[in-house]
């Protein structure tokens, strides 16, 4: 006995099918060295005795004995529920349940019927040699009596020409399965006869009314029609299980690739030749929407291979089609393709292990770890991955519009994400703030379009957007549009400018020549709703009424609005490079546009409508809660309530001009802030009763202001704050935060005022919730003071209990907010 044969026996004795092992395990099982064990294992793999996965170290296993549905493409995905139902129908005692399979032509109804029969044999509910009888009812659509004679048999004299008794298909199918295709062609009389067989397992032959015949038959029906309109209700009630097979284009991306690959591999086997199939042809087949579905696809592949073989009979390798300008995938009859085998459950497990939440921040932080975790499940010869990667590589030029440099590793990682997540349906809540990641979202949607994926797949959009944010940073934070008349004018100019700048600075809108200004305005306003315009918006247009555009757009923009006409390449580059450098809006308004011969329309200010600004050191969470209270009361006139980060408000204060706060009634803040010419309300003073809201009398009634004041005071109590927690347990978190407050007081030898304690409770509880959902302020701190540095150092120990309890990391910026809340009490 050879060493290889001896190893086969040892493997069969020591490992059950599916149990994985490595060369290291075989070293311990035999006298072989690791290199020899690896060599022999690979020989057994090539022989087909073993399966393997391209992991590190390489894992091998004995193939699991296949069951009837194991080779059905989609058995673990789109067809899984259908197959489970069919299995249940087979195993239902004592004789199974009738099944009707519905679906369009070519979806695989006959294939599924045969697999049900094969499964029944493996389950020993019918004999191994039990019959499988097929009848296409469409062949007898115009002759129901003939169909009846074929199905039930007849006796001598039943009709002209019936010279002897003859059994029918029911006799032939006794003990096995009868498959009736196109069953909607059954006449009502034949349906009634058939449900009698289903109910009582007996039937009459044609021309015979007093003699019954017994038959134990399992029945599978198939139709392309709506059973409710084509079958008798009494007949339908005898068929408890109806399954619907999906069309080819409704199958998952992986299943479509596998179907195409299998059909080509069948042709390679039939022709006894290796096929070199054009990647372009594979892509066309993936997108094909043939009326005959999978069946028509199989025929199309067969014809293309036949044509190629006819032209290249003597060639060792048949090119499909034959041309020297194509990229080809080699397919042989013996080739083993390792399709990704990551199940939905396993993928869910990996996602949950790597991401606490599915937010852009959380995913960006842990994406590299996630890529490492899923990489072993996608081998290099996985054709789904290869086709996606080839698609991205060949269409890379269409991504050049965005001005970013995609490296081969970027394309490989993105192809991996698409291949493994394209057909995945996440049960986790996906929370994407696309307003702040709009540019990354646009690139992600373009990538999905190029790879023929669903552009609304929110999980893929999140993953790719996070990957781009992590690896291809867009410097231009401010949004800018180029709007031009013509089919591709704006796109061409924006693309050229973005590429020369090396950044995604401009988005483009191509408008028809005869479009009206109102249509341009509508499109811009639609865009404005999707992006964050707090940093301002710049529009470069070729022509049109600037005044009209400005008037109808400005009310929707939260920041400054600048519109420039007579756009040119030179102007776009001048603006684009400044955008990449993130120059302030004042830079663009003070530019000398004389050389460009343009007109401009500019608005400077917080908002273009009357507004109230709410700002809290405790972060946006508390500000939003105050905003909710204020919005509970309808003002006497229209007013916009804005929330601003405390840092952002401080910057606006420093840059304050005559127009910055021209529409602002007042600023409501949790800390003292003084801005010349603007009414500023300190919430601490309102809560303590030393300040009122009289400045809002023009907007609210006296009763409304009284109610608002009472709710504001209630919010800044422990009870009020607890009621606004979304998912933290108030009773527990109050004690945990109380411990933090005590530790801070001990550290700095102070006793915090009641308002500061409540403010800390509001901020910390809100912060924990934000960190758990990924909504986190993680901007770097610039030039921290010595006291702040010391506070950051002390905070590591003080805040460790809640960091460990909630498994969160507190960014430096959040610590700075906490410091700003309490610093007033320990200033020298």
N, C-alpha and C positions, 0 to 999 in steps of 0.2 A: 504494500500500500504506500502510495506517495505521501510526502509531507502535506501536500495540498489536500488530499483526500482525508488524511488523518485530522487535519484542522477542520474540515467540513463536519466530520462526525463529532468532534469536541464542541464545536459551536452549537450544533443541534442538541447536544446533551446538556449543555450548560446555559443556553440562552433561549428563552421563549421568543416567538416571532414578535417583532416590534421593540424588544428590549435592546437599548443602545449600549454600545461598548466601544472602546478605543484600542489602539495598538498597545498602550500601556497595560490594559486589562489582559490582553492576549499574552504579553510577556509573563504575567503572573500565572497564566493558565498552562503555558507550554514552556519549552526550553529555548524558544526563539529569542533572538535579540530584538530590540525595538524596531530597527530598520528592516529586518527580515519579516517581522510580524506585519509591519505596515505594507511591505511589498506583497506578501501573500493575501492580505485583506483586499488590496486594490485589484489583485488578479481575480479574486472571487467576486468582486464588484463588477468587473468587466464581463465576467462569465454570466452574470445575472443571479448568482447565488446570494449576494448581499445587496442591500441598499446602503447609501451613505449620504451624509449632509456635509456641505463645505463649511464646517465650523472649526474652531481651534480649541482643543485638538479635534481632528476629523472623527466623526462618529459613524459607526456602522451598525446595521441591524439585519436580522433575518426578515424577509418580506412577510407581511401579515397575509394570511390566506384570504383571497378576495371573496367578497360576497357579491350577490347579483348586481347591486347598484354601484359597486366600488369604481367601475370604469365610466360611470355616467358623469359627464362634465357638468358641474354645477350641483352635484349631490351634496356638497358641503356648503353651498351658498344659496343661489336663487331657487334651486329645486329642492332644497332640504325639507321644507315643510310639506311639499307635495309627496316626496318619497316616504316621509314618516307616516302620512295618511294612508298611502298605498300599503305600507307594511302592516299598519293596523287593520286594514281591510282584509289582508291575506290571513292574518292570525286570529281573526274574530271567529269564535266557535259557533256552530260546529263546522260550517262549510264556507266561512268567509263572507264578505259583503260584496254585492255588485258595485262596480265603479264605472263612472262615465268621465271620460277625459275630453275636455273641450279646449279648442285652440285653433288658430288659423292654419292654413295649409303649410306643411313643411316644418312645424315646430317640434315634431318628434313624438306624436301620439302613438304611432305603431311601435316605435322603439320602447316607449315606456310600458306599453302593454306586454311586450315580450319580456321585459325585465321583471315585471310583476309575476309572470308565469315562472321565470327562472328562480325568483326569490321563493316562491311557494314550494318549489322542489327542494331547495336548500333547507327550508323549514320543516320538511317532511310532512306537509299537510296534503300533498298529492304525491303519487308515485313518481319515481325518476323517469319512467317512460310514459307518463301521462300525456295525453294529446294537447296540442295547442292549435285550434282550428280558427281560421280567419275567413270572414266573409265581408266583402265590400258591398253594402246595400245599394250604393249608387248604380251598380251594374244592373240592378233590377228595378230602378226607380219607376219605370213606366209599366211594369208587369208585376204587381203585388202577388198575384196567384202563383206565378213561376217562382218568386222569392219564397213563398210559403212552402212550395213543394221541395225546393232545395233545402230549406231550413228544417222543416218538420218531416220530410219524406211523404210518400203517398202510397195508396193501395191501388190495386188493379181496378180499372174502370173509373178512377177519380176524375179523369178528364180524357178528352180524345187523345189517343196515343199512349195512354197509361196501360200498357199491356201486361204489366206485372207489378208486384209490390216492390217498393224501393225505399230503403232507409235514407234519412237526411243527415244534415250536419250535426244535429243534436245527438244522434246515435254515435257519430264519429267523435264528438267532444266529451262523451260520457266519461266521468272520472277526471276530467281535466278542465281546460279553459276554452271558452268560445269568445272570440274577439269580433265584434260587429263594428266595422268602420262605416263612417258616414251614416250613422244610425237614424238621422233625421229623415232619411228616405223610406223608413219603415211605414207602411200603411197603418191606420188606426187599428184595423182588424188584426194585423200581425203583432202590433204592440200589445193588444189585449191577450193574444195567445202566449206571448212571451212572458208577460207578468204572471200568468197562470203557472208557467213553468217555474218562475222564481219563487212564487208563493208555495206551490204544492209539489214541485219536482216531478210533474207529470205533464203529458201533452198528447194530443191526437195527431195522427197522420192526416194528410189531406184526403178527403173522401171517406173518412172513418170517424163516426160519431159515438160509437158505443165501446170502443176499445181504447184503453189508456196504456201509455208506455211510460215507464219510469226512467229518470235520468238525473244523475248528480253532476251538475255542471256549474262551474264558477264563470261568471259573465263579466266581460269588460266591454264597454261601449265607447265609441269616439264620435265626435261631431265637430264641425266648424261653425255650427249655428247656435243660436240662443235656444236652449232646451225648453224655456218657458213658453216659447211660441211655436215650437215644432214638435214637441212630444206631449202626449196626453198627461194630464195631471195625475191620473191614477197610475200611469206607468212610471212617472217621475218619482212618485212616492215609494216605489219599490227599489229605487236606486239611491241609497242614503248618502253616498259619497260622490261629489262632483269636484274635480280638480281642473284648474285652468293652467295650461302651459304658456309661458311668455314667448313673445316674438324674439327673434335674434337680437334686434336693437335694444330690447328691454333686458337682455342678459348683462351680467357684469363684464367689465373690461377684460378681466382675466379669463372668464369663460369664453368670450368671443375669440381671444387669442388662441386658447387651447383648442377650440373647435376647428379653427382654420388650420392650426398646426397638425391636428390629427388627420384631417382630410388630405393634406399634402403628404403626410407620412404614409397614409394608406396608398396613395398613388406611387410613392417612391418604392414601396414594397411590391406593388403590382407591376411596375415597370422595371424592377430590379436595377434601379439606378439612383444615384444621389442627385437630389434636386437642388439647384441654386435658385432660390425664389427671390425676386426683386422685393426689396423693402418697401418700395413705392406701391407694388401690387398688394403686399400685405396690409398696408395702410388703407388702400382703397377698399379692400375686402372688409376690413374692420368697420368702415363707415358705410358699407353698402346696406341698402334698405330694400332688399329684393322681396317681391310679392310672395315668393315661395319659401321665404325664411331659410332655415338651416338646410332644408332639402335642396332649395335652389342654389344656395351657396356651395353645397357639395358638388352639384352638377357643374357650376361655373368653374370650380377648381379642377374638376375632372377634364373639362373641355380645354382649359388653358394648358394643362399638362399634356393632353393628347396632341394639341397643336405644336407645342414645343418639342415633344418626343418625335413627331413626324418629321420635323426639320432637322433633328439632331440625333438620329437613330444610333449612329456609331460612336457617339460621344460618351466618355466615361461619366461626365457630369452634364446633366441637362439643365440649361438655363431657362427660367420661366419668368418673363419672356426673354428672348435672346437679344442682348444689346451689351455693348461694352461700357455704357455710361451709367450703369446702375450700381447701387450697393446691394449685395445679395446676402441672404441667410441660407446656410447649407442645411439640408434636411435629408437624412437617410432613414431607411426602414429600421435600422438597428439602433439609431440614436436615442439615448435616454435623456429626456429633458427634466430638470429638477425645478418644477414650478414652486413658487413660494407656498409654504404650507402653514403659514401663520393663521390660526383659526381666529374667528371673531372673539371668542372668549379669552384666548391667550393674548390677543392684541389689546383687549380691554384691560387685562391684568397689567400688561406692560405700561399702558398709558396711565393707569391709576398709580402705579409704582413710581412713575417719573414726574407726574404733574398733580399737585394738590388741587389746582383748578385749571380750567382751559381758558386762560386769559392770555393776552399778548405778552404781558410781563412775565407771567409764570412760565409760559412755553419758551420764550426767548432765553430765560435763565437756565432751563434744564434741557434744551433741545439737543445739545451735543451728546449728553448722556443718553437721551432717547435714541438718537441715531446709532450709537454704539450698541444699544440693546437690541435693535431690530435688524441690524446688518447681517447677523448670522442666518436670518430667515430668508434672505434673498441672494441666491447664488448668482455668479456671473453669467451662467447660461440660462437664467430665467428669461424666457422670451418676452414676457410682458415688460420686464425691466429694460431689456435690450431695445425693444421697439420704442419705448418712451424716451430712452436716452438718445437713440438715433434721431427721433423726431425733434428733440430739443437741439441737438447738435447741428442738424441740417437747417433748422429754422432760426438759428441764433441771430441772424441778421434782422429778424423781425422784432427782436428784443433790444436792438441797438437804439431804438427811439428813446429809451429811458436814460441813455448816457452812462450806464454802469457797465463795468467790465466783468462779465461772467467767465469764470475759470472752469476748466474741465471738472474739477472737484465739486464746484457748485452745481453743475448740471447733473453729475452723478448722484449727489445727495438729494436733489430735488426729484430726480427720476425714481429714486428709492422710496421717497415719501409718497409719490403719486401711485407707484405700483402697489405698495402695501396698504395705503389708506383710501385709494380711489373708490373702492367698493365697500368701505367700512362704514357702518352706521353707529355713531357714538350715542351712548345713553347718558353721558355726562352733559351738563349744561355748558354750552359754549358761549363765552362772554367776550365779544370783540368790540372794542370802541373804535369802529372804522373811521370815525371823524378824525382821530389822531393818527391813524395809520393809513389814510386814504391812498397815498402814493404807493405804499407797499401792496395794498389791496389791488390797485390797478395792474401792477406788474404780475401779481399772483393770478388774477383773472386772465390776463393775456397768456400766461404759461398754460393754464388749464385749457384755454381755447386752442392753443397750438398743439396740445397733446390730446385733443378731442375728449376732454373730461367735462363733467358737469360743472359749469362756472358758479353754481350756487351751492357747491359742496362746502359748507361752512367749516368743517374740520380741516379739510385740505387748504382752504383759503387762510385759515388761522396758522397752520403749520408752515406753509410757504411764506406767508407774510412775516411770521416770526423769524424764519430762517434768513430771509432777505434783510430784515432789520438787524440781525446779528452779524451777517457776513458782508453785506453790500450797503453800507451806510449812505443814506441820502442826506447831504449837508444842508440843502435848501429847506428851511423850516416854513417859510412863508409861501403861500399858494399864489401861483401866477398862471394866467390863461392867455393863449394866443388865439384870436378869433379872426378868421379870414374867409372871404367868399371864394368858392371854387371847390372842386372835388377833393383835392389833396393839398391845397396851398398851406393851410395852417399846420397840418401834420408834417409836411416836408420841412417847413421852417423850424417848428419846435424840435423835430428830430435832429436837424442839423445843429441847432443851438445846443441842445442837450449833449450831443456827442462832442462838440468842440469844448463845451464847458466841463464835461466829464461828470455830470450830475443831472438828476431828474429835477430840473428847475421849472419846466413848462409843461402844462397840459394843453392839448389843442382841441379846438372845435372847428370843423370844416362846415361851412354853411353854403347852401345853394346860392347862385348868383342873384336870383330874384327874391331872396328871403327878405322879410320885413324885419325892422328893428325889434318889434314886439316878440317875434319868434326867437331872436338872439337873446333878448332879455329873459324869456321864459326858460331857455336852455341854461343860461348862466345861473338863474335863481334855483333851478333844479340841482345844479352842481353845488351851489353854495350850501344847500341843505345837507349835503353829504360830507362837507369838510369843516375843519375848525378854522374860522376866520378871525379869531381873536388877535392874531399877529398881523392882520391886515390882508388885503387882496389887491393884486395888480392885474389889470386887463390891458392887453395890447391888441388893438383892433385895426383893421385896414381902412374901414370907412363906416359911416353911420353917425347918427345924432348922439354926440357925447352927452349932451344935457339930458336927453330923454333916457339914455341908458343909465346915467348916473342917478337920476331921480327914481327910477323903478327898481334899481338894484340895491341902492344904499341902505334901505330899511332892513334888508335881510343880512347885511354884513355886520358882524359884531365888532370888528376893528376898523381900521382906516381903509378907505377905498380910493385907489388911484387908477384912472383910465387914461390911456395914451392912444392917439390914433396914428395913422400913416406908419404902421409897423414895418420895419425893415430888418434885414439880417444884422446890420450894424447895431440897431437899437436893441434887438433881442439879445445880442451878445453882451452889450453894455449892461443891460438890466440883469441878464443871467449870471454874469460873474459876480455882480453885487449880491444877488440872491444866494449864491453859493457861499459867499463870505458872511451871510446873515446880517447884512447891514440894516440898521434901524430904518423905519419908514421915513423918518425925516431925511435920510440920505437920498431917497428916491424923489422926494418932493422938492429938494433943493438942487437937484441935478440941473445942469445947463442942457436943455434939449434943443437949443438953437441949431446946432449942426444937423439934427435929424428932421427938422422942419415938421414938428408935431405939435398938436394941441393937447392940453391935459385938463382933466376935471378931477378935483381932489377933495376929499372930506377927511377931516381930522377929528377924532373924538372917540369916546368910549362906545357910544351907540348913536344911531341916527334918530332915535325916538326918545321921548321923555322916559327917564329911568331912575330906579333906586338901586344902589350898589350895596351888596352885603359881603363883608369880608371877615374871616375868622382866622386867628392864629392856629386854631385847632384843625384847620384844613377845610377842604370843600365839603366834607360830610356834614359838619355842624352848620356851615353856611347854607347848605341845601335844606336842612331842617327848618332854619329860620325862614327861608324863602317859602317853604311849604305852608308855614303858619300865615305869612303875609298874604299868600295867594288864596287862602281860605275866604278872604273878604274881597268882594268885588269893589274895585275903586270907582270913584265917581267919573273918572276919565281914564282913557287908555294909558297904561304905563308899563314899561318893561322892567322886570325885576332881574338883576344880574348878580351872579356870584363871581368874585374874583379871588385868586390866591392872595394871601397877605403880601408875599414878595412882589407879586405883579402890581398890587396897589401902591406899594412903596416906590417901585420904579416909575409908575405913572405920576406919582407925587413929585419925584425929582425932575421929570420931563414936562411938568405941568405948563401948559400954555393957556391962552385965553379961551381956546375952543375945546380943550380936553374934556372938561366936565360941564360943557355949556348946556346939556340937556339933563343933567343930574339934579334931582330934587334934594337928595341927601345920601350920605354914606352911613351905613349901620355896621359897626365893627365891635369885636369883643375886646379890643384894646384901644387906647387913646391914640387918635390920629388927627392931625390938624392940617387942613388944606385951605389955602386962602380962597375966599369966595365961595366955599362949599360948606353946607351944613353937615356937621359930623356928629353922629349919635354914638355914645359909648354904652354898650349893652350893660356893662357892670353898673354904671350910674343909673340906668333905667331900672334894673333889678333892685338896686339899693334905694330908689325913690328920689334921687338927686337930679334926675334929668327926665324930661318927658318927650312925647312925639308930636308936639304942636306943629312942627314944620311940615307935617303931612296932612294938615287940615284941608288943604286944597284938593286932596286926592281921596281922603277917607272921612266918613262921618265921625262925630265924637264917640258914638257908641262902638263903632268898628275899632277905633284906636284904643278904646278902653279894653275891648275883648282881646285885641292883639297884644296889648301890654300884659294882661293877665296870663295869656298863653306863653308869652316870652318868659315871664317870671317862672311859670310852671316848668318850662323846658329846662331852665337852669336850676333845677332841683334834682336830686337823685331819682325821685319817683318819676318825674317827667322825662328825664333822660332814658331811664330804663324802658319806658313804654315805646321808645323809638328804636330800640335794638331790633334788628331783623331776625337774627338766628342765634345770637349768644344768649346764654341763660343769665338774666339780670342778677338773680340771687347769688350766683357763683362769681360772676365777673366783678360785682361790686366789692366783694371781699378781697379778691385778687388785686384789684386796683387800689383798694384801701391800704393793702400791705405795701404797694409801691409808693404811695403818697407818704406813708409813715417812714419808709426807708429814705426818701428824699428829704423829709423834714429832719431826720436824724443826721443825715450827711451834711446838711447845711445849717443845722442848729436854728431852725425857724419853725414857726407854726403858721401854716398857710391860712389866709383868709377864706371864709366860706365860698366866696365866688370863685376864687382860684381853685379850691378843691373840686367844686362842681365842674369847672371848666376842664380841669385835668381828667375828671371822670368822663366827661363828654368826649374829650379828645382821645383818650386811651381806648375806650370801648369802641369808638368809631374807627380808630387806627387798626385795632385787632381785626375788625370785620373787613376793612379795606385790604389788609395784608392777606387775609385768608382768601379773598376773591381776586387778588392780583392788582387791585387799583391802588398803586403805591407811588409815593413821591420819591424818586431815586436819583434826583439831580445832584451833582457834586456840590459840596460846600466850598465857597471861595473865601480865602483869607479869614479863617475862624479866629476869634479873639482868644487870648490865653485862658479866660474863664470858660469859654465854650469848649476848648480843648480839654480842660480838666473835667468838665461835665461829661463829655463823651467818654473819657477814660473811666469815670466813676459809674457811668450808666451800664457798662458791661455786666457788672455784678448785680446792680439794683434791679435791672429788668430781666435777668436770667430766668426767674421763675415763670413769667408768662411766655418767654421765648421757647422754653422747653415744653411748657404745657400745651401750647398751640402750634408748636413746630414751625415757628416763623422767624424770619430774620428782619430786624428793624433797621432800615436804611439810615444813614447819617442825617439826611434831610428831616426825617421824622423826629430824630433826637433834637435837632435844632428847633423845631416847632415847640417841643416840650420845654426846652430851655427858655424860649421867648415868653412862654406863658408864666413861668415862675421867676424869671430873673429880676423882676421889679421888687421882689421881697428880700433879695439879698445883695442889692447894690450898695456899694460903700456910701 
